[in-house]
Amino acid sequence: MKGNLFVEWFGLTAAGIVLFVAGMSVPFLSSFIVFIAPVPLALLTRKFGGRRGALSALFGISLVYALMGPEYSFVYICEFCIIGIASGLLLLKCEEGTDYFMYAAAVSILSKLLLMGVFVLASGVNPFFISSDAARAIISSFSSVFSQNGLSFSEADVASYADALTRTITLMMPSMLILFSAADTLLCYAAARLYFRNSPDTVIPQLPPFGSWRFPHNIFWALLAALILDIAAKAFPNAALLKMFSLNLMEVLRALFLAEGLSLSWFFLRAFRVNTVIGAILLVLAVFFSPVSYMLSMIGIFDIWYDLRKRIKIRRK
């Protein structure tokens, strides 16, 4: 390996290890780092191939094992190595962006399930579930920030919010796993497009333009199933499994409908020549502002059924 290439290989390897150590050492950062965890190894594998990707993973596993022990090294294997190497190989082998997205998301979900299963069997503790103490620590940290601006929370309020957070995360874990896997898959893809943008010899599988994303009509069968499960859960309130299925299916569908609404919004923004950076900022704000994101989800449902893009083209003509 030539000098410059070795520096690049070592830099990406070190970046993955630093991200892992930061995520494990600073609890507040772990929620964000989990989304970008596989990115360095995915870029390295796409650049240098599977063998050097595996060598990087072996180096990282050995270092994490020596510094933090076997439990943390297993987390590193599942969240960083398996997903990262698989994403890099898929970026190398897949010809279509949709194929990459489906396969990489499936690998991410399976890797997280493997991590959960092994930890539950070994220790009885699920690493993805948040404990009451951890929830209270998170709520307390936000409370201290708000208190500096004149807003204060009592101990009872903190405990109540922490219990609600714990119950919500426990109940919504399946949909969270799916959405987290979709997020880290998309971030790997976006990072690869950005990282290799000046490398004409490196071909990244193409996704359709975001403004043209549309989901098929058969997604409404899933929506019908979610509504039936919701009615059944309300009819049998003691059936926790029905409630879990209905809530998680509805949450995943809501994310898909929101993506459809955001795609339609991007179509509007591009049609009226809004600056790309400003448009991206507007969409990010829309995602995190609940009333707007809810409206976009409803618009997404309508767009799947009615295809507003065709109607807009007719009117613009």
N, C-alpha and C positions, 0 to 999 in steps of 0.2 A: 504494500500500500504506500503510495507516494506521500511526501510530507504534508502537503495541503489537504489531501484526502484524509490522512490520519488525523489531522487537527479537527476536521469536520466530523469525522466518526467519533472521536473522543469527546468533542463538544456536545454532540447530540446525546451520547451515552451519559455524560455528566449532567446534562439538563434533566434527563429522566430521573436520575438518582436524587438530584437536588429537589425536584418537584415532590418526589415521594417522601423524603425526609421532612420537607416543609409541611406537607399535608398531614403527616403523622405527629409532628411536633406542635403544630398550631391548629387546634380543633376547628377554629373559625374558618381557616383556609381549606380544610378538607372538603367542604361542600362544593367549592369552586374547582379545586384541583382534580376532583374525580372526573370532571368533564374533559379536561385536557391531558389526563394521565397518559394515554397511549400515544400522544402526538409525536414526541421525540423519537421513539422507537419505530413508529410508522414511517416517519420521514427517512430515518436511517435505513430501514429495510427497503424502502422504495428506491433509495439512492444506491445502496451497496449490495442489495440482494439478500436472500434468506440466510446464507451462511454467516455473513458478517453481522446480520441482525441477531442471529442466535448467539454469536460470540459476544456481542454487546449485552444481550440479556444475561448470559452466563456471568459476565463480569459484574453487572449490577446486582444479580442475585447473591453472588459471593460476598460483595461488599456489604449489602444490606444484612445478610446473615451474620457477618462478623460484627457489625455495629449494633444491630437491633435484635437479633435472634431469629429462630425459625418461623415464629408466627408472622412476623412482619415480612419476612422473605417470601412466605406463601402469598400474602396479600400482594406483594410486588409482582409475583409471577402471574397472578390472575388478572389484576387490574392494569398492569403496565406491559408485561411481556407477551402474554397470549394475545391480548387485544391489539397491541402495537404491531407485533410481527404479522398477525393475520391481516390487519388493515393494510400494512405495507405490501404484502404479497398480493392482496386483492387489487390494490392500486396498480400493481405491476401486471397482473394477469387479466383483469376484467377489461372488456372493450366498452361496455356501457356503464354510465354512472349509476343507473338504477340497479343493475346487478351488483355492483360494489356495495351500494347502500343496503340492500337486502341481506347479502351474505355477511357483511361486516357487523350489522346490527344483530344478526342471529348469533354470531360468535361472541359479541359483547354480552348478550343476555345469558348465553350458556356459561360463559366465564364467571359472571356474577352469581349465577345459580350454583356453580361449583364451589365458589368461595363461601357462599352461605351454607351450603350443605356440609362441607368439611368442618367449618367452625362450629356449626350446631352439633354435629356428631362428636367432635373432640371436646368441646367445652360447654355446650349447652347455651352458648351466647351467639346471637346473630350479629355479625359485624355491621350490617346495614340498619339494624334497629337502633334507635336512639333511646338511651336510658332516661329515667326521670331526672337523675342528677345532671346529665349532660343537657337535657332540655332546660332545666332551671338555670344552668350556667349561661346558656345562650340567651334566654329571656332576660336574665339579670344584666348581661352585658349590654343589651339593647336598652334596658331600663336606665342604666347609668348614663348612657348617651342622651336619652330623652330628659333625664333629670337636670342635665346641664342647661337645657332650654326651657326649664320651668315646668316640665311634666314629670310627675312621680308616680310610682306604682308601689302599692303595699306588698308585704310578704304574701298575703292571701291571693292578691292578684297574680303575682309571679307564679305561685304554686298552681293556680287554676289554669293559667295560660300554658304552663309546662305540661300539665296532665292532658290538656286538650291537644297539644302538639304531639305528645307521645301516642295518644290514641289514634290521631289522624294518620301519622306516619305508619303505624303498625297496620292500620286498615288498608291504606292506599299503597302498600309496598309493591304489589305486582305491577300496577300502572307506573309507579315511580321507576322500577327497574326497566320497563320498556322505554319510557321516555328518556331516562338517563342514557340508555344504550343508543337510542336514536340521536341524542345530543352529542355524545362523544364520537359517534360515527360521522355525523355531519361536520363536527369541528376538525376531525382528522382530514376529511376531504377538503374543507376550506383552507386548512393550514398547508396541505400539499399543493393546492392550486396557487397559494401565495408564495410558498417557498420555491417552487420550481417555475415561477412565471417567467424568469429570464433564462431558462434552460430549454431551448427549442428541441433538444434531443430527447427530453423527458416528456413522455405523453401521459397525461392524466385522463382517465375515462370521464366523458362529458355527461353532465346532467342537463336536462332541458332548462332553458332560461326560467328563472324563478317566476317571472310574470306569466308564464304559460302553464304552471303546475295546475293540474286538475285531477281529482279523484273520481273513479268510476261510479256509476249509479248503484252498483250492488253494495256499496257501503251503507245504503239505507236499510239493508237486511240486518246489518249489525246494530244499527240504531233501533230498529224494531225489537231485536232481541234484548237490547239494553232496557227499553221501556217495559217489556214484558217482565224482565227480571226485577225491575224497580217496583212494579205493581205487586209481584209475588212477595218481594221483601217486605212491603208494607202490609200485605195480607197476613204474613207469618213473621211477626217482629222478632221472634225467638230464633229464627233461622239466620244465624250470622253469616253463613256461607253465601246465601242468596244476596244479602246486602253487600258483601264484599265483591261478588261478581258484578253486580249491577253498578256499583260505584266505580270500580276500576275500568270496566268496559266503557262507561260513560265518559270517564276522564280521558281515556285514550282517544275516543271519538271526538271529544271536545278539542283535543290538541290537533287532530287532523282537520277538523272544520276551521280552527283558527289558522292553520297553515294555508288552507284554501282562501280564507278571507284576506290574509296577508299577501298572498300571491295576486289576488284581484286588486288589492290596494297598490301593489307595486306596478301592476299593469297600468292603472290610472296615472300613477306618478310618472312613469316613463312616457306615457302617451302625451302628457302635458309638459314634458321636458323639465321636470323638477330635478334639481341637482342631486346626484347620486348619494353624496354624503348626507345631505339634508334628508333625503327620502329614507335612508337607512336609519338615521336617528329617530325619525318620526315612527317608523315601524317598531323599533326597539321600545320606545316610550309607550306605544300602543299595547305591546305585549304585557308590560308591567302595570298598566293602568286598567284595573279590573273592568270598569264600565265599558271602555272602548274594546278591550279584548273580548268581552261577552258579545258586544254588537258585531264584531268581526266574525265571531263563530257563527252567529245567526246568518250573517251575510254569506258566509262560506257554505252553509247548508243550502241556501237559496241558489247560489252560483252553481253548485254541483247539479242541481235539478234543472236549472234554467239556462246555464251557460251565458252569463252576462257579457262575456267578451264578444261574442257574436252580435249581441244586441247593440253593444257600444259601437262596433265597427259599422253597423248598418246606419246608426244615427249620425255618426261622424261623416259618413259619406253624404 
